[in-house]
Amino acid sequence: MGETRVTEKFQITIPKDVRETIGLKPGEVLLVEPAGEEELTVKRFRVVKDPLHLLVGKRRFKRHIPIEELEKKVESE
């Protein structure tokens, strides 16, 4: 892991080896939280362009499912 220094404006540079290891890109959002007096936790939030596409997937269902069938299924559970 690389070492970095805090600037006068409290900015840091993420070392190149760390950026390359996780594939960090410019503009990504990071959450920085304290993890005690001597540690920080940095979490990454990936931005998904089309979250519905990610959830549903690329392939369509092989058959049409009527809304009534879905409603019955929900009511039975």
Protein Blocks (a to p, Z undefined) as FASTA:
>chain_A
ZZddddfkopacddfklmmmnopaehiacddddebjkbccdddddddfblmlmmnombdc
fbdcdfklmmmmmmmZZ
